[in-house]
């Protein structure tokens, strides 16, 4: 800038024109910066980080979708699968878990999962409550309250899934104690290890939306519960088919749609990662359903409706850990593996080993979560359309980390679940009496009937 523009008389233009060229140039710079200084003074928060409206809207929507997976999705799915005398009991359990976990999450659960544990950071966070959470707090590009709510919906559905392992035989009071203790002693530590900056996260484990945190823990928890409580009266010699398949199909459809929020929302932003996660989630579900149907058709000569919806759930659970890391090819391959492997796992567990995991949580969610977590280490490779390995990672090293995470979470969950169940067995008792089981939990535990005869 070589010359100062002419100024009106009221600004002392006649005096300014006497300054040297250098002086006039310096003063011009000052005048040029004044508008910026005035704007900064008038807007003290102009440089403060603000939440992204788009990301926030998507995370809130995803939270609603994931909650709908439990209420009403899992309620309808489980209610149709049990016998008519136990419909209300599984619905009541899902509702009660949603309420109980919500309070535990705000009173300290969130802090244990995602807080800074200081010297214990590798193992657990800090049990800080959220009663003073404010509207201005941010987590990335969204309000922290939105992230808290989104993660709460995961904490709700995981112990609700475990219900399928002991359905139709656990006392309601024992179920409440078990769910609360299991959340604190099993779910929260594993969540911190994987998502909260714990020791598995530090080793580079990949679990985009909960293959380990949700499905492995729920599957192992359901298996141990089934073994400790033992089989229902009459199993496996008495047929115990689902009492209402249309209700189960309705619940399965709700789970499929809700899973878009489960996996897509885990991107924590409305971006390409979320879009790809939703696409591969859909492909995994569709391929898993077709693969299970095919396996069943070949084995039993008839494809069943129960089989195709179970295969869909297997595909969804198995693609979950990989959903934000793989491309369409990975989604199809993982879904196909889920359908065939989880089908065989169900046949082995129920027909050969006679383990009464009432609603097949362990062979579908547990095996599916472990399988998907392991395959993530393969299909994350860029040559398969994935996002590629992190710096210093190779296929062998990534797969090794994935297997380590599955084993660690599975062992911790098995130990924790067993201890909790044995503690409750010695105190409040776990199982209803034979007469109550014969009568059904709807009447014996809640004094109600689902259907009026």
C-alpha positions as CSV (number, residue, x, y, z in Angstrom):
1,X,0.0,0.0,0.0
2,X,1.8,3.2,-1.2
3,X,-0.7,6.0,-0.5
4,X,-3.5,6.7,1.9
5,X,-6.9,7.3,0.2
6,X,-8.3,10.8,0.5
7,X,-10.2,11.3,3.8
8,X,-13.1,13.6,4.5
9,X,-12.4,16.8,6.5
10,X,-14.1,15.6,9.7
11,X,-11.4,12.9,9.9
12,X,-8.6,15.4,9.8
13,X,-7.7,14.7,6.2
14,X,-5.7,17.9,5.8
15,X,-3.4,17.0,8.7
16,X,-2.9,13.5,7.5
17,X,-1.7,14.6,4.1
18,X,1.3,16.2,5.8
19,X,2.6,12.9,6.9
20,X,5.4,11.2,5.1
21,X,4.6,8.4,2.7
22,X,5.9,5.8,5.2
23,X,3.8,7.2,8.0
24,X,0.7,7.3,5.9
25,X,1.2,3.6,5.0
26,X,1.5,2.5,8.6
27,X,-1.6,4.4,9.6
28,X,-3.5,2.8,6.8
29,X,-2.7,-0.6,8.1
30,X,-4.1,0.3,11.5
31,X,-7.3,1.5,9.9
32,X,-7.6,-1.7,7.9
33,X,-7.3,-3.8,11.0
34,X,-9.8,-1.9,13.1
35,X,-12.9,-3.7,11.6
36,X,-11.4,-7.0,12.6
37,X,-10.6,-5.9,16.1
38,X,-14.1,-4.4,16.5
39,X,-15.7,-7.7,15.3
40,X,-13.6,-9.7,17.8
41,X,-14.5,-7.4,20.7
42,X,-18.2,-7.6,19.8
43,X,-18.1,-11.4,19.5
44,X,-16.0,-12.9,22.3
45,X,-17.0,-16.5,21.3
46,X,-16.2,-16.1,17.6
47,X,-13.2,-18.4,17.8
48,X,-14.8,-20.9,20.1
49,X,-15.4,-24.4,18.7
50,X,-19.0,-25.0,17.7
51,X,-21.0,-28.2,17.1
52,X,-21.8,-29.2,13.6
53,X,-25.6,-29.0,13.0
54,X,-25.4,-31.8,10.4
55,X,-23.3,-34.2,12.6
56,X,-25.5,-33.4,15.6
57,X,-28.7,-34.1,13.8
58,X,-27.4,-37.4,12.5
59,X,-26.1,-38.6,15.9
60,X,-29.5,-37.7,17.6
61,X,-31.3,-39.6,14.8
62,X,-29.0,-42.6,15.2
63,X,-29.6,-42.6,18.9
64,X,-33.3,-42.9,18.3
65,X,-32.7,-45.7,15.8
66,X,-30.5,-47.7,18.2
67,X,-33.0,-47.3,21.1
68,X,-35.7,-48.5,18.8
69,X,-33.7,-51.7,18.3
70,X,-34.4,-52.6,22.0
71,X,-37.8,-50.8,22.3
72,X,-39.7,-52.1,20.4
73,X,-37.4,-54.1,18.1
74,X,-35.9,-56.6,20.5
75,X,-39.1,-56.7,22.5
76,X,-41.1,-57.9,19.5
77,X,-38.3,-60.2,18.2
78,X,-37.9,-62.0,21.6
79,X,-41.6,-62.0,22.4
80,X,-42.4,-63.8,19.2
81,X,-39.7,-66.4,19.8
82,X,-40.7,-67.5,23.3
83,X,-43.8,-69.5,24.3
84,X,-47.0,-67.6,24.8
85,X,-46.9,-67.9,28.6
86,X,-43.6,-66.0,28.7
87,X,-44.3,-63.1,26.3
88,X,-44.7,-60.4,28.8
89,X,-41.7,-61.5,30.9
90,X,-39.1,-60.9,28.1
91,X,-40.8,-57.6,27.2
92,X,-40.7,-56.6,30.9
93,X,-37.1,-57.5,31.2
94,X,-36.1,-55.4,28.1
95,X,-38.1,-52.4,29.4
96,X,-36.7,-52.7,33.0
97,X,-33.1,-53.0,31.7
98,X,-33.5,-49.8,29.6
99,X,-34.6,-47.9,32.7
100,X,-32.0,-49.3,35.0
101,X,-29.1,-48.9,32.7
102,X,-30.1,-45.3,31.9
103,X,-29.7,-44.3,35.5
104,X,-26.5,-46.3,36.1
105,X,-25.0,-44.8,32.9
106,X,-25.6,-41.2,34.0
107,X,-24.5,-41.8,37.7
108,X,-21.1,-43.1,36.7
109,X,-21.2,-45.7,34.0
110,X,-20.3,-43.2,31.2
111,X,-17.3,-42.0,33.1
112,X,-16.1,-45.6,33.7
113,X,-16.4,-46.4,30.0
114,X,-15.1,-43.1,28.4
115,X,-13.5,-41.1,31.3
116,X,-9.8,-40.7,32.0
117,X,-8.8,-43.3,34.5
118,X,-5.4,-41.7,35.2
119,X,-3.0,-44.4,36.2
120,X,-5.7,-47.0,35.5
121,X,-6.5,-45.6,32.0
122,X,-5.5,-48.9,30.3
123,X,-8.2,-50.8,32.3
124,X,-11.0,-48.5,33.3
125,X,-12.1,-44.9,33.3
126,X,-13.2,-42.6,36.2
127,X,-16.6,-43.1,37.8
128,X,-17.7,-39.5,37.3
129,X,-21.4,-38.8,37.1
130,X,-23.1,-36.6,34.6
131,X,-25.5,-34.7,36.8
132,X,-23.6,-31.4,36.0
133,X,-23.3,-32.0,32.2
134,X,-23.9,-28.7,30.4
135,X,-25.2,-27.8,27.0
136,X,-21.9,-26.3,25.8
137,X,-19.7,-29.3,26.3
138,X,-18.6,-30.9,23.1
139,X,-17.4,-34.3,22.0
140,X,-15.8,-33.9,18.6
141,X,-18.2,-32.1,16.3
142,X,-21.3,-32.8,18.4
143,X,-22.6,-31.8,21.9
144,X,-21.3,-34.3,24.5
145,X,-24.9,-34.9,25.6
146,X,-25.6,-36.4,22.1
147,X,-22.6,-38.7,22.4
148,X,-23.6,-39.7,25.9
149,X,-27.1,-40.6,24.7
150,X,-25.8,-42.5,21.7
151,X,-23.5,-44.6,23.7
152,X,-26.2,-45.1,26.3
153,X,-28.3,-46.9,23.7
154,X,-25.5,-49.4,23.2
155,X,-25.2,-50.0,26.9
156,X,-29.0,-50.7,27.0
157,X,-29.2,-53.2,24.2
158,X,-26.2,-55.3,25.3
159,X,-27.6,-56.7,28.6
160,X,-31.0,-56.9,26.9
161,X,-29.5,-59.3,24.3
162,X,-28.2,-61.5,27.2
163,X,-31.8,-62.0,28.2
164,X,-32.1,-64.5,25.3
165,X,-29.7,-66.8,27.0
166,X,-31.9,-67.3,30.2
167,X,-35.3,-66.5,28.8
168,X,-38.3,-68.3,30.4
169,X,-36.6,-69.4,33.6
170,X,-34.8,-66.6,35.5
171,X,-36.5,-64.7,38.4
172,X,-37.3,-61.1,37.6
173,X,-35.5,-59.9,40.8
174,X,-32.4,-61.9,39.9
175,X,-32.5,-60.5,36.4
176,X,-32.4,-56.9,37.7
177,X,-29.5,-57.6,39.9
178,X,-27.7,-59.5,37.2
179,X,-28.2,-56.8,34.6
180,X,-26.9,-54.0,36.8
181,X,-23.9,-55.9,38.1
182,X,-23.1,-57.2,34.6
183,X,-23.2,-53.7,33.1
184,X,-20.7,-52.4,35.7
185,X,-18.4,-55.4,36.0
186,X,-18.4,-56.7,32.4
187,X,-19.7,-54.3,29.8
188,X,-18.0,-51.1,31.1
189,X,-14.5,-52.4,31.4
190,X,-14.6,-54.0,27.9
191,X,-16.1,-50.8,26.4
192,X,-13.3,-48.8,28.0
193,X,-10.6,-51.2,26.6
194,X,-11.9,-50.9,23.1
195,X,-13.5,-47.4,22.8
196,X,-12.4,-45.5,25.8
197,X,-8.7,-45.4,25.2
198,X,-7.9,-48.6,27.1
199,X,-5.2,-51.2,26.4
200,X,-6.9,-52.8,23.4
201,X,-7.4,-49.4,21.8
202,X,-3.7,-48.6,22.4
203,X,-2.8,-51.8,20.5
204,X,-4.8,-50.7,17.5
205,X,-7.9,-53.0,17.7
206,X,-10.6,-52.3,15.1
207,X,-14.2,-52.4,16.3
208,X,-16.3,-49.8,14.6
209,X,-19.7,-50.4,16.2
210,X,-19.5,-53.1,18.7
211,X,-18.5,-56.5,17.4
212,X,-16.4,-57.0,20.6
213,X,-18.1,-54.5,23.0
214,X,-21.7,-55.6,22.3
215,X,-21.8,-58.9,20.4
216,X,-18.9,-60.9,21.9
217,X,-19.8,-59.9,25.5
218,X,-23.6,-60.5,25.0
219,X,-22.9,-63.9,23.3
220,X,-20.5,-65.1,26.1
221,X,-22.8,-63.7,28.8
222,X,-25.8,-65.6,27.3
223,X,-23.8,-68.8,27.0
224,X,-22.5,-68.8,30.6
225,X,-26.0,-67.9,31.8
226,X,-27.5,-70.8,29.9
227,X,-24.9,-73.2,31.4
228,X,-25.3,-72.0,35.0
229,X,-29.1,-71.9,35.0
230,X,-29.3,-75.2,32.9
231,X,-32.0,-76.1,30.4
232,X,-35.7,-75.4,30.5
233,X,-37.9,-78.2,31.7
234,X,-38.4,-80.5,28.8
235,X,-35.5,-79.4,26.7
236,X,-34.4,-80.8,24.3
237,X,-37.0,-83.5,24.0
238,X,-40.1,-81.3,24.1
239,X,-40.6,-79.0,21.2
240,X,-40.5,-75.3,22.1
241,X,-41.2,-73.4,18.9
242,X,-41.8,-69.7,18.6
243,X,-45.4,-68.9,19.5
244,X,-45.8,-65.9,17.1
245,X,-43.6,-65.8,14.0
246,X,-45.3,-62.7,12.5
247,X,-44.3,-60.8,15.7
248,X,-40.7,-62.1,15.4
249,X,-40.6,-61.0,11.7
250,X,-41.8,-57.5,12.7
251,X,-39.1,-57.3,15.4
252,X,-36.5,-58.5,12.9
253,X,-37.5,-55.8,10.4
254,X,-37.2,-53.1,13.2
255,X,-33.7,-54.5,14.1
256,X,-32.6,-54.3,10.4
257,X,-33.6,-50.6,10.1
258,X,-32.4,-49.7,13.6
259,X,-29.0,-51.2,12.8
260,X,-28.4,-48.4,10.3
261,X,-28.1,-46.1,13.3
262,X,-26.1,-48.6,15.2
263,X,-23.4,-48.9,12.6
264,X,-23.8,-45.7,10.6
265,X,-24.1,-43.6,13.8
266,X,-20.8,-44.9,15.0
267,X,-19.0,-42.7,12.5
268,X,-20.2,-39.8,14.9
269,X,-20.6,-37.6,11.8
270,X,-22.7,-37.3,8.7
271,X,-20.0,-38.2,6.3
272,X,-18.8,-40.8,3.8
273,X,-17.8,-43.2,6.6
274,X,-21.4,-43.2,7.9
275,X,-22.8,-43.7,4.4
276,X,-20.4,-46.6,3.7
277,X,-21.2,-48.2,7.0
278,X,-24.9,-48.2,6.3
279,X,-24.4,-49.6,2.8
280,X,-22.2,-52.5,4.0
281,X,-24.5,-53.1,6.9
282,X,-27.4,-53.6,4.5
283,X,-25.3,-55.9,2.3
284,X,-24.1,-57.9,5.3
285,X,-27.7,-58.4,6.5
286,X,-29.0,-59.4,3.1
287,X,-26.1,-61.8,2.3
288,X,-26.3,-63.3,5.8
289,X,-30.0,-64.0,5.4
290,X,-29.5,-65.7,2.0
291,X,-26.6,-67.7,3.2
292,X,-28.4,-69.0,6.3
293,X,-31.5,-69.8,4.1
294,X,-29.3,-71.7,1.7
295,X,-27.6,-73.7,4.4
296,X,-30.9,-74.6,6.0
297,X,-32.4,-75.5,2.6
298,X,-29.6,-77.9,1.9
299,X,-29.7,-79.5,5.3
300,X,-33.4,-79.8,5.9
301,X,-34.8,-79.5,2.4
302,X,-37.0,-76.5,3.3
303,X,-36.1,-72.9,3.9
304,X,-37.8,-71.4,7.0
305,X,-38.9,-67.9,7.9
306,X,-37.2,-68.3,11.3
307,X,-34.0,-69.2,9.5
308,X,-33.9,-66.3,7.1
309,X,-34.5,-63.7,9.9
310,X,-32.0,-65.4,12.1
311,X,-29.5,-65.3,9.3
312,X,-30.2,-61.6,8.8
313,X,-29.4,-60.9,12.5
314,X,-26.2,-63.0,12.2
315,X,-25.2,-60.9,9.2
316,X,-25.9,-57.7,11.0
317,X,-23.9,-58.7,14.1
318,X,-21.0,-60.0,12.1
319,X,-20.6,-56.9,9.9
320,X,-20.9,-54.6,12.9
321,X,-17.2,-54.4,13.9
322,X,-16.1,-54.0,10.2
323,X,-18.9,-51.7,9.0
324,X,-16.9,-48.4,9.0
325,X,-13.7,-50.0,7.8
326,X,-14.6,-52.2,4.8
327,X,-16.2,-51.7,1.4
328,X,-19.1,-53.4,-0.4
329,X,-16.9,-56.5,-1.2
330,X,-16.1,-56.9,2.5
331,X,-19.8,-56.5,3.4
332,X,-20.9,-59.3,1.1
333,X,-18.0,-61.6,2.1
334,X,-18.5,-61.1,5.8
335,X,-22.3,-61.5,5.5
336,X,-21.9,-64.8,3.6
337,X,-19.5,-66.1,6.2
338,X,-21.9,-65.1,9.0
339,X,-24.8,-67.0,7.5
340,X,-23.0,-70.3,7.0
341,X,-20.8,-70.2,10.2
342,X,-23.5,-69.0,12.6
343,X,-25.9,-71.6,11.2
344,X,-23.4,-74.4,11.9
345,X,-22.7,-73.0,15.3
346,X,-26.4,-73.0,16.2
347,X,-26.7,-76.7,15.1
348,X,-23.7,-77.7,17.1
349,X,-24.7,-75.8,20.3
350,X,-28.4,-76.8,20.4
351,X,-28.7,-80.1,18.5
352,X,-25.4,-81.7,19.5
353,X,-24.3,-80.2,22.7
354,X,-27.9,-79.5,24.0
355,X,-27.0,-76.1,25.5
356,X,-30.3,-74.3,26.1
357,X,-29.4,-70.8,25.0
358,X,-33.1,-70.1,24.6
359,X,-32.9,-67.5,21.8
360,X,-29.6,-68.5,20.2
361,X,-27.7,-65.4,21.4
362,X,-24.3,-67.1,21.7
363,X,-24.1,-68.8,18.3
364,X,-25.6,-65.8,16.5
365,X,-24.2,-62.7,18.3
366,X,-21.2,-64.3,20.1
367,X,-19.9,-66.3,17.2
368,X,-20.9,-63.6,14.7
369,X,-19.1,-60.9,16.7
370,X,-15.9,-62.9,17.0
371,X,-16.0,-63.9,13.3
372,X,-16.7,-60.3,12.1
373,X,-14.0,-58.9,14.4
374,X,-11.4,-61.3,13.0
375,X,-12.4,-60.8,9.4
376,X,-12.2,-57.0,9.9
377,X,-8.4,-57.5,10.1
378,X,-8.5,-58.9,6.6
379,X,-11.1,-56.9,4.7
380,X,-9.9,-53.5,6.0
381,X,-7.1,-53.9,3.5
382,X,-7.3,-51.3,0.6
383,X,-7.1,-54.0,-2.0
384,X,-10.5,-55.3,-0.8
385,X,-12.0,-51.8,-0.8
386,X,-11.3,-51.1,2.9
387,X,-9.8,-48.0,4.4
388,X,-6.3,-49.6,4.7
389,X,-4.1,-50.5,7.6
390,X,-2.8,-47.9,10.0
391,X,0.9,-47.0,9.9
392,X,3.0,-49.9,11.0
393,X,0.2,-52.4,10.8
394,X,0.2,-55.5,8.5
395,X,-2.5,-58.1,7.8
396,X,-0.9,-60.6,10.2
397,X,-0.4,-58.1,12.9
398,X,-3.9,-56.6,12.6
399,X,-5.6,-60.1,12.6
400,X,-3.5,-61.0,15.7
401,X,-4.7,-57.9,17.5
402,X,-8.3,-58.7,16.6
403,X,-8.0,-62.3,17.9
404,X,-6.4,-61.1,21.1
405,X,-9.2,-58.6,21.7
406,X,-11.9,-61.3,21.1
407,X,-10.1,-63.7,23.5
408,X,-9.5,-61.1,26.2
409,X,-13.1,-59.8,26.1
410,X,-14.5,-63.4,26.0
411,X,-12.4,-64.6,29.0
412,X,-13.2,-61.5,31.1
413,X,-16.9,-61.8,30.2
414,X,-17.1,-65.5,31.0
415,X,-15.3,-65.0,34.4
416,X,-17.4,-61.9,35.3
417,X,-20.7,-63.5,34.3
418,X,-20.0,-66.7,36.2
419,X,-19.1,-64.9,39.4
420,X,-22.1,-62.7,39.3
421,X,-24.5,-65.6,38.7
422,X,-23.0,-67.7,41.5
423,X,-23.2,-64.7,43.8
424,X,-26.9,-64.2,43.0
425,X,-27.6,-67.9,43.2
426,X,-26.3,-67.9,46.8
427,X,-28.3,-64.8,47.8
428,X,-31.5,-63.9,46.0
429,X,-31.7,-67.1,44.0
430,X,-31.6,-67.3,40.2
431,X,-34.3,-69.6,38.9
432,X,-38.1,-69.7,39.3
433,X,-39.6,-72.9,40.8
434,X,-40.7,-75.8,38.6
435,X,-44.4,-74.9,39.2
436,X,-43.7,-71.2,38.3
437,X,-41.9,-72.3,35.2
438,X,-44.7,-74.6,34.2
439,X,-47.2,-71.9,34.8
440,X,-45.2,-69.3,32.9
441,X,-43.3,-66.3,34.0
442,X,-46.0,-63.9,32.8
443,X,-48.3,-65.0,35.6
444,X,-45.8,-66.2,38.2
445,X,-43.6,-63.1,38.1
446,X,-46.0,-60.3,36.9
447,X,-49.5,-61.5,37.5
448,X,-50.6,-60.9,33.9
449,X,-51.4,-62.7,30.7
450,X,-50.4,-61.6,27.2
451,X,-53.5,-63.2,25.7
452,X,-57.0,-63.5,27.1
453,X,-58.4,-66.9,26.4
